[in-house]
Amino acid sequence: MYFNKSGRISLRILLFLIVLSLIDAQNVKIANIFVVGGTTINIINVKGNGCKVCQKCNIWSWDWKIELKSNSENDIQFRCERPQDYFKVEIVRNIACTSTSCGHNLLSDFGLSNFNRTITWKFEADSQKSFQLNFANTGLTQIAPSDSCTNKQTYTLRVANILLGKFCSHGTIRSVTIRGHESFSLDLPAGQTLSRGQFNVSVVEKITTLAKISVTLEEGSLSSTLLTPNYPNSFPNNDLMEWYFQVPYNYKTAIKFLNLKQPTCLKDNAEVTYRNEGTSSQVVGLGDVQPEQKQGSFSLRLRNCQMDTRRPDGLSMNLTVTASPVGNMSNFEPTKRNEEKDTHLQTTLGVLAALVVSAAVVLMVVYIMMRKKKKEPRMEVSVYNSGDTNIQTRLKNFPEDCEDGIYSQIDETLIYSHFLQKDAAYNMYELCELTPESKRKPVNDKRGDDSNVTVFQSQQGHLIPNNYMEFNVDNVEQKNNKDHPALQPRRLKGGD
């Protein structure tokens, strides 16, 4: 019986050990977690079920959370295959800074990179100093408290119990200066690690404001949106906040306040103060149109009044700041938009210049033609011409073999008209003298016979005068020369 009883006990022990080994095979162990001084690590099951954790494990030590104290080396074990699905790690580091720096080993995650982590740095230094967080390599972008970053890597800055803001990696914010005994935390998702140069912390001279955020606006990043501390809740009572904007010299900056909520003030007024480098300050009310800042960098200070805390309202808003080029940017490469504007302007000026040149050429041609027309002699009309027939002058149509200017047949339109051209001065005619009929010479035709030539009768009904008319025409240019025989028309006999 004894053997049988002891055999049954041994069998139970064996079965228990087998069960424990099976359970242990499903556990995950993490060994050699060394926690440095001033650091505390809390491992918390955020779901509250499904998996437990233990340190120096025994049957009674499994729990939903454990704390790893500073200056300790720890081995921990999880009773599940994927503890990262249940647990979150919170690392709190208290940093004692010197008068110039806050140490260099700030980015360790203690081998727990498979878990979602929140790393919080609490800085302590001389009360006459402030801390500056520098993000020169990547920059930051501020987001609303309810928003999240696309890469799940979120920075949270707090000054005492005041939320300064939530920020994502990459943006226009280059540094944040906060006054003493503040905290700065970073949420990191599972699998992501901190890289060297992601940020650094330095000790600077004490600032008089709650915080100072430095923003750099440059080509490719000329706009930034910022939120007041505690947004959307009220900015602290009777406190001061500063933003510094570094802007290229030949740029102007426009500031807009959106979602503005103004407090009920018991003392003083909530106001904004602008200060450009080398210029005097400009104080503006929150409800006023904010002045455009010109020629480079400037600072903006927001001062809250002493509020009536019995009322639910307070001071909150978001600031939109946009820089744009102004004037002649001789020291800066123009943007594509400016290049397109210049191209369009040059094209327009070219077209206008071509039109002006064309108009000038046309006017010149018209002017030359008018001058030429004025110089051409005006065709006079014969006394026997009705005026409705083009005149043909003797100069062009007079036959070369005609003797003494005598036609065998005469067109009415040619009678006396040729006397008005070439050597004759226009409109300078003397009164005609009648030649007695006895002195008139007979007219012979070209054939040489003495038959009288019948005078062409006017088809327009004009009658040929029976009396002979002789015109004496003065030649202005040849006034002293002998009379030209062609200028002395002869008497023509009347027809039958």
Secondary structure as UniProt FT lines:
FT   HELIX           2..26
FT   STRAND          28..35
FT   TURN            37..38
FT   STRAND          39..45
FT   STRAND          53..55
FT   TURN            59..60
FT   STRAND          65..68
FT   STRAND          72..78
FT   HELIX           83..85
FT   STRAND          87..96
FT   TURN            110..111
FT   TURN            113..114
FT   STRAND          116..124
FT   TURN            127..128
FT   STRAND          129..134
FT   TURN            136..138
FT   STRAND          140..143
FT   TURN            145..146
FT   TURN            150..151
FT   STRAND          154..159
FT   TURN            160..161
FT   STRAND          162..169
FT   STRAND          173..179
FT   STRAND          183..188
FT   TURN            190..191
FT   TURN            196..197
FT   STRAND          200..205
FT   STRAND          211..216
FT   TURN            219..220
FT   STRAND          223..227
FT   TURN            229..232
FT   TURN            237..238
FT   STRAND          240..246
FT   TURN            249..250
FT   STRAND          251..261
FT   STRAND          265..267
FT   STRAND          271..276
FT   TURN            277..278
FT   STRAND          281..285
FT   TURN            286..287
FT   STRAND          298..303
FT   STRAND          306..307
FT   TURN            309..310
FT   STRAND          316..325
FT   TURN            330..331
FT   HELIX           336..375
FT   TURN            383..384
FT   HELIX           394..397
FT   TURN            400..401
FT   HELIX           403..405
FT   HELIX           412..414
FT   TURN            415..416
FT   HELIX           417..420
FT   TURN            422..423
FT   TURN            426..427
FT   STRAND          433..434
FT   HELIX           437..439
FT   TURN            446..447
FT   TURN            459..460
FT   STRAND          469..470
FT   TURN            477..480
FT   HELIX           485..487
//
